């Protein structure tokens, strides 16, 4: 039956079946090879790891409801618990798995580089996370990658093995802290409304707190430096200058927030401003 279906559809259905098999071992792993969730795409810069290991997250958007831990798919009208959603905010993601075709006899360097880039994306935008570990396999061999950060400098390690079943089983049953995940959560009362964008070192969210809107940036870099720069810039601004406006930064629950909330400026708009 699969032979008569389009190639892309066959691959998708095969991956979903593999996803279901993985869930019997580790229910926190979900097929994400065709995921279009904006938070997910923002985290991985528009790319999609085949499988993502994520802790449960709480979506406030009913459009992101889940069915048995997987995002609701098109034409799926079954009821689902929103709290059962994986949640693709950086603090929920534990690891990623890349699955290559069985007929592919060797894993190329580009395959490994792609895995390491996914891991780097996870570490880069989460305060306190020092490393992330993921795996890549074609079912003939398995490669584990590790991306670590120290003083804003990344280092990478890889380990490969032909003991597929043994190593894969250990990985799927691994304690998530051994894979680099740290306990992190935003304070109670911070309600994320939308992801505004991603910069070089973090992701920016629009949130509400006590009925006020703020911009919050999650990053592995110290936000206090940005706060201090903004405070210093304010000392140079003449309050009577209508054309000049510096975003005000305040500290709430140990997190640096900024206001007023505005939209992200596109490259096209930046060009217009400079003309």
N, C-alpha and C positions, 0 to 999 in steps of 0.2 A: 504493500500500500504506500509506504514512504517513497518507493522508487518513482511513483507517478506524480509526486508533489514537487513543487519548485525547490531548488537547492536551498535557498535561504529559509524556507518554511521547514524543510526536513531538519536543518541544523538547529533551528529554534526548538522544534518539538523534541529532538534528541537531547538538547541541553536541559529542557524542562524536566524530562524524565530523569536525567542525571541529577538534577536539582532535587527531585523528590527522593531519590535514593540517598543523597547526601543528608537530607533532613532526618532520615531515620537514624543517622549517626550523630549529626550535629544540627539541631533545628534552627540554629542561628545563621546558617549559611543559605543564601538566596541567589538564584540565577539573576544576574544583572546585565547580561550581554546586550539586551535590547531596552534597558531602562531609560526612560526619558524624563525622569524626575529632575527638576531644575537644581535642587540641592545636591543631588548625586553628580550631575554633570558639572556643577560649579566646583565641587571638591576635586574631581579628577580632570579638570580643564577640558571638558567636552568628550573625554574618552570614557570607555566602559570596560572595567575588568569583567571577566566572564562570571565570576562568583564573588560575592562580598559577604564577609562574616561581620555581622553587626549585632550589637545588643539591642534590646527593645527600646523603641522611642515612642514618644507621645506626640502624634500629629494633631494640631488643632484644626487643620483643614480637612473637612469631610471628603474632599475629592481624593485624599490620599489614604482612604480606608483600605484595610487589608483583609484578605481571606486566608485564614490559616497561616498567617505570617508572611504571605506574599502579597505584593501590591495587587489591587483589583485590576484584572485585565479587561480588555474590551469585551462587551456583551456578557460580562459576568455580573449577575444581579444577586448573588448570594450575599447574605449579611456578613459583616466582618467587624472585628473589634479594632478600633483605631489604635488602642494601646498595644496591640500585637504587631504593629508595623515595625520593620527594622529601624527606620529612621536613619537618614544618611547625613546627619550633622557630624562633623569631625570627631566629636567626643564619643559617638556611638560605634564608629567603625573600628573593628579589631584587626582584620587582615583581609587579604584578597587572594583568590586562586585563579590562575590562568590555565586553561585547558586547551591543548593543541591536538590536532588530529592524530589518531593512532598510526596512520600510514606514514606520518612524518617521522623518519628514522632518527633524525637528530634535531636538537633544539638549537636554534641559531643564536648568536650573540644579541641580535636585535630583540629576540623574544625575552632574553634576560634583562636587557636594558629597559624594555617596556615595563616589566614587573618592578624593577627598582624605581622607576619613575612614579609608578602608582604608590609605592611605599613612601617615597619622598614627599608626595603630595599630602599624604596623611599626617606625617610628622611635622611638616612645615607650618601647618595652620593650627596646631593644637598646643596650647600652653602646658608645659610640663612633660610632654611626651619626648622621650629621648631616642626611641627607635621603633621600627615596625618590621615585622617578619611576614613574608608571604611565600607562596609556593607556585611552581610552574611544572606541569607534567604533560607528557604525551603518552603515558601509560607504559612506556618502555624505560624511561628514566625520570627522575624527579630532581628538580633544582629548588633549593630554598634560598631566598634573597633576604638581606637585612640592610636597611637604610638607617644610619644613626646620625645624630646631630650633637655637636659639642662646640660651644662658643660660636654658633652660627656657621660652623663648618661641617659639611656632610662627608661621611665615609661609607663605603659600601662593601659588603661581604657576600660571597655566594658559596653554597655547599651543594654538591650533586651526589646522587646515589642511584644505584641500580636496584636497590631493595625497595621497590615501589610500595608494595602492600604494607610492609612493616613501617616505613617512614611516613607514608601517607596516613596510616592509622594513628600513629603517634601525634602527627600534626593536628588531625581533626579532634583529638581528645586533649589537646594541649591546654593548659591553664592560660587564659587570655592575658594575664599579667606577664607571662613568659614571652608573649608575642609583642610586648611593649605597651599594651593598653594601660592607661592610667585612669584612676577614678577622677572624673571631672564632670561638673554639672554647672549650669548657669543658675544663679540664685532664684529662689522662689519669688514669683511675681514678675519675672522677666518673661514676657510673652513675645516670641519671635513671630513676626508677621510675614516677612518676606526676605529673601536673600537679595541684597542689592548688587553685590559684585565681589570679584576676587582680585586682590592685588598680588604683588610679588611675594608677600610674606603673611598673608592672612585673608580671611573672608569677612565681609561686612554685612551685617544684618540690620534690618529695621525692626525695632522692638517697641513695646509699650511697657511702661512701669508707672503704677499709680496714676493711670489715665493720661500720662504724658508720653509723647513719642521721642525716641532717641535713636541714634546710630551706634551700634556696638560692633567692635572689631575683635575677632578671635584670631590670635596669632601666637607663634612660638617665640616671638620677640617681645621684649618688655614694652608694654604700652605707655608706661610712665614717661619714657623718653619723648613720645609724641605729645603727651600732655604738657611736659615742660617746655617744648618748643612753641606750642600754641600759646601758653601763658606768656612767654617772652615776646612773641609777636604782638600780642595785645598791647604791650607797653609802648609799641612804636606807632600804633594807629591813633590818629586824631579822631575822637568820637564825633566830631562835626562833619567828617568826610562821609557823605552818603554813599559814594561808590565803593567804599572799602568795608568789607564785613568779614570778620574772622569767626569761624565756628567756635562756639563756646564748648569747652570740655569740662566735665565734672566727674567726680568719682562716686559711684554708688555700689555699695556692697563689695568694694575692692575692685570693681570693674570700671574702666574709663569709658564714659559715654559722651557723646557729642550731640549738639543741637545747633541750629534747627535741622530738621531732616529734609534733605533734598534728593533729587534723583541723580543717578550716575550720568556723568557727562560723556557722550560718545566722542570718538575720534573726530568725526565730522564737525561736531559742535565746537570742539577745541580748535580746529582749523579756522572756523568762522570767527571765534573770539580773537584769534591772533591776526586776523586780516585788518 
